[in-house]
Amino acid sequence: MMTIVNGYEQSDREEHINVLNLESLEARAEKIIPKGGFGYISGGSEDNWTLAQNRKAFTHKQVYPRALANIDQPDLSANVFGLDLKTPVMMPPLAAQGLAHAKGEMDTAKAFAAEGALMAQSTYSSASIADTAAAGNGAPQFFQLYMSKDWKFNEAVIDEAKKAGVKGIILTVDATVDGYREADIINHFQFPIPMANLEKFSQGAGKGQGIAEIYAAAAQKISADDVRRIAEYSDLPVIVKGIQTPEDAELAIGAGASGIYVSNHGGRQLNGGPGSFDTLSAIAQAVNGRVPVIFDSGVRRGSDVFKALAAGADLVAIGRPFVYALALGGALGVQDALQEINHEFATIMQLAGTKTIADVKKAKLADFNY
């Protein structure tokens, strides 16, 4: 059940999987994904301290049970950025999903479309913008831009994304250089599979290149002026990803950002920073409802989704576990994983006395020191 490309073994499984919980998928996927690819997907930067803090941060707040709320059958539907979604859980723009599965982003897009959830695709996808969009069969998608030093490249991929019908541009601003990822160094990791968008738009195919070489073509300086320029050129909502302080949120909104994406890149960039959830509340308070807030980094349980929404997020993204599910079962596996996290989240909503996402966003979180 493998496809071999340039000597790299890609899973081509297409089957339902049993999902006890999202965290349980990692160990199972490690048995399938080749060592170099798994290290790239799973690893953080330096000694993984911030990666670990992303999980620990969720223990800093607790959900109050509400027993007399007189509700049943919680409604997970959400309308964000004018999009009607069946769940606030979304797929972040996680790169190079071909490392996990032969169909990569196309199968992920297919699964998220089937569940009425939002998919974001990366500049560094294994599949092209057009192919990933087509796999979603008209379901809403965002396109994430790693801004290049070459403005013609930026224009080309934005043009392609607009042609494919994406609903927004996610501008990643926290990756002007690559984090010091020791797993990739230990594994001597080089991308074995071409990155379709780089290949098409003459930025180097990604095959045989290391992380540092890929990032060398990326813009090393990004300012509020770049947010404004991309918003004006694309004429699409621009969501600024990698925000970890209220000050940067203010700069982004002032430059015309239509959304703020609170993320520390899953602990893959600046090691020694706080867990992303610990930064969310202050940023959401600064945004004060002016634009939607997306959150990711460390989300693994339904209670994490609940806490993120209650702390000010409008959408909650989960990355690595869905890629592990992709390796284990393709599109069907991703669907199973998404259904499981939605089930957990709905259970927490019920027990917390919240009928709708609007109710969750009004819920007060406890702050006890254990």
Backbone hydrogen bonds, N-H to C=O, Kabsch-Sander energy under -0.5 kcal/mol:
donor,donor_aa,acceptor,acceptor_aa,energy
3,T,10,Q,-3.1
5,V,3,T,-0.6
5,V,8,Y,-2.6
8,Y,5,V,-2.4
10,Q,3,T,-3.7
10,Q,8,Y,-0.7
11,S,100,A,-0.6
12,D,1,M,-1.9
15,E,329,G,-1.2
20,L,18,N,-0.6
22,L,300,R,-0.6
24,S,21,N,-0.5
25,L,22,L,-1.5
26,E,23,E,-1.0
28,R,24,S,-0.8
29,A,25,L,-2.6
30,E,26,E,-2.0
31,K,27,A,-0.6
31,K,28,R,-0.8
32,I,29,A,-1.8
33,I,29,A,-2.8
38,F,34,P,-3.0
39,G,35,K,-2.5
40,Y,36,G,-1.8
41,I,37,G,-2.2
42,S,38,F,-3.0
43,G,39,G,-1.9
45,S,267,G,-2.3
46,E,180,Y,-4.3
48,N,45,S,-2.5
52,A,48,N,-2.1
53,Q,49,W,-2.1
54,N,50,T,-1.7
55,R,51,L,-0.7
55,R,52,A,-0.7
56,K,52,A,-2.1
57,A,53,Q,-2.7
58,F,55,R,-1.1
59,T,56,K,-2.1
60,H,57,A,-1.7
61,K,58,F,-0.7
62,Q,366,A,-1.9
64,Y,364,K,-0.6
66,R,351,L,-2.2
75,D,355,K,-3.4
76,L,74,P,-0.6
78,A,85,L,-2.5
80,V,78,A,-0.5
80,V,83,L,-1.6
83,L,80,V,-2.0
85,L,78,A,-3.3
85,L,83,L,-0.7
86,K,116,G,-2.7
87,T,116,G,-0.6
90,M,316,V,-2.4
91,M,118,L,-2.5
94,L,92,P,-2.2
96,A,124,Y,-2.1
99,L,96,A,-1.8
100,A,97,Q,-1.6
101,H,97,Q,-1.6
102,A,11,S,-3.0
104,G,101,H,-0.8
106,M,103,K,-1.8
107,D,103,K,-0.7
107,D,104,G,-0.9
108,T,104,G,-1.6
109,A,105,E,-2.8
110,K,106,M,-2.0
111,A,107,D,-2.2
112,F,108,T,-2.5
113,A,109,A,-2.3
114,A,110,K,-1.9
115,E,111,A,-1.2
116,G,113,A,-1.4
117,A,112,F,-2.9
119,M,140,P,-1.2
120,A,91,M,-1.0
121,Q,142,F,-2.4
123,T,144,Q,-0.6
125,S,122,S,-1.4
132,T,128,S,-2.5
133,A,129,I,-2.4
134,A,130,A,-2.6
135,A,131,D,-1.9
136,G,132,T,-1.0
136,G,133,A,-0.6
137,N,134,A,-1.4
138,G,133,A,-0.8
139,A,136,G,-1.8
142,F,119,M,-2.2
143,F,168,G,-2.5
144,Q,121,Q,-3.2
145,L,170,I,-3.2
146,Y,144,Q,-0.6
147,M,145,L,-0.9
149,K,217,A,-2.2
151,W,149,K,-0.9
153,F,150,D,-0.8
154,N,150,D,-1.6
155,E,151,W,-2.6
156,A,152,K,-2.2
157,V,153,F,-2.4
158,I,154,N,-2.1
159,D,155,E,-2.8
160,E,156,A,-2.1
161,A,157,V,-2.3
162,K,158,I,-2.7
163,K,159,D,-2.4
164,A,160,E,-1.8
165,G,161,A,-0.5
165,G,162,K,-1.3
166,V,161,A,-2.1
167,K,141,Q,-3.1
168,G,141,Q,-0.5
169,I,237,P,-3.0
170,I,143,F,-2.8
170,I,168,G,-0.5
171,L,169,I,-0.7
171,L,239,I,-2.6
172,T,145,L,-1.7
172,T,170,I,-0.7
173,V,171,L,-0.5
173,V,241,K,-2.9
181,R,179,G,-1.4
182,E,180,Y,-0.9
185,I,181,R,-1.2
186,I,182,E,-2.8
187,N,183,A,-2.3
188,H,185,I,-1.0
189,F,184,D,-2.6
191,F,209,Q,-3.0
195,M,205,A,-4.3
196,A,125,S,-0.7
196,A,194,P,-0.7
197,N,125,S,-0.6
199,E,195,M,-2.6
200,K,196,A,-2.4
201,F,197,N,-1.9
202,S,199,E,-1.0
203,Q,198,L,-2.7
204,G,198,L,-0.5
208,G,191,F,-4.0
209,Q,206,G,-1.6
214,I,210,G,-1.9
215,Y,211,I,-2.6
216,A,212,A,-1.3
217,A,213,E,-0.6
217,A,214,I,-1.1
218,A,215,Y,-1.5
219,A,147,M,-3.5
226,D,223,S,-0.9
227,V,223,S,-1.1
228,R,224,A,-2.0
229,R,225,D,-2.3
230,I,226,D,-2.4
231,A,227,V,-2.2
232,E,228,R,-2.4
233,Y,229,R,-2.4
234,S,230,I,-2.7
235,D,231,A,-1.9
239,I,169,I,-3.1
239,I,237,P,-0.5
240,V,238,V,-0.5
240,V,259,G,-2.2
241,K,171,L,-2.9
241,K,239,I,-0.7
242,G,261,Y,-1.9
243,I,261,Y,-2.0
249,A,245,T,-1.7
250,E,246,P,-2.3
251,L,247,E,-2.0
252,A,248,D,-2.4
253,I,249,A,-2.5
254,G,250,E,-2.5
255,A,251,L,-1.2
256,G,253,I,-1.6
257,A,252,A,-2.4
258,S,238,V,-2.6
259,G,238,V,-1.1
260,I,292,P,-2.3
261,Y,240,V,-2.9
262,V,260,I,-0.7
262,V,294,I,-3.0
263,S,243,I,-1.1
263,S,261,Y,-0.6
267,G,264,N,-1.0
268,R,264,N,-0.5
268,R,265,H,-1.1
269,Q,264,N,-0.8
271,N,269,Q,-0.9
273,G,270,L,-0.9
278,D,275,G,-1.0
279,T,275,G,-0.6
279,T,276,S,-1.5
280,L,276,S,-0.8
280,L,277,F,-0.7
281,S,277,F,-0.6
283,I,279,T,-1.5
284,A,280,L,-2.9
285,Q,281,S,-2.4
286,A,282,A,-1.7
287,V,283,I,-2.5
288,N,284,A,-2.6
290,R,287,V,-1.8
294,I,260,I,-2.8
295,F,315,L,-2.0
296,D,262,V,-2.1
305,V,301,R,-1.7
306,F,302,G,-2.2
307,K,303,S,-2.6
308,A,304,D,-2.5
309,L,305,V,-2.2
310,A,306,F,-2.6
311,A,307,K,-1.8
312,G,309,L,-1.4
313,A,308,A,-2.5
314,D,293,V,-3.8
315,L,293,V,-1.6
316,V,88,P,-2.7
317,A,295,F,-3.2
318,I,90,M,-1.8
322,F,319,G,-1.0
323,V,319,G,-1.3
323,V,320,R,-0.6
324,Y,320,R,-2.3
325,A,321,P,-2.3
326,L,322,F,-1.8
327,A,323,V,-2.0
328,L,324,Y,-1.8
329,G,325,A,-2.1
330,G,326,L,-2.7
332,L,329,G,-0.8
333,G,329,G,-1.1
334,V,330,G,-2.1
335,Q,331,A,-2.4
336,D,332,L,-2.3
337,A,333,G,-2.1
338,L,334,V,-2.5
339,Q,335,Q,-2.7
340,E,336,D,-1.9
341,I,337,A,-2.1
342,N,338,L,-2.1
343,H,339,Q,-2.2
344,E,340,E,-2.6
345,F,341,I,-2.5
346,A,342,N,-2.7
347,T,343,H,-2.1
348,I,344,E,-2.2
349,M,345,F,-2.6
350,Q,346,A,-2.4
351,L,347,T,-2.4
352,A,348,I,-1.8
353,G,350,Q,-1.3
354,T,349,M,-2.8
355,K,353,G,-0.5
357,I,77,S,-0.5
360,V,356,T,-1.9
361,K,357,I,-2.3
362,K,358,A,-0.8
362,K,359,D,-0.6
363,A,359,D,-0.7
363,A,360,V,-1.2
366,A,62,Q,-3.1
370,Y,368,F,-0.8
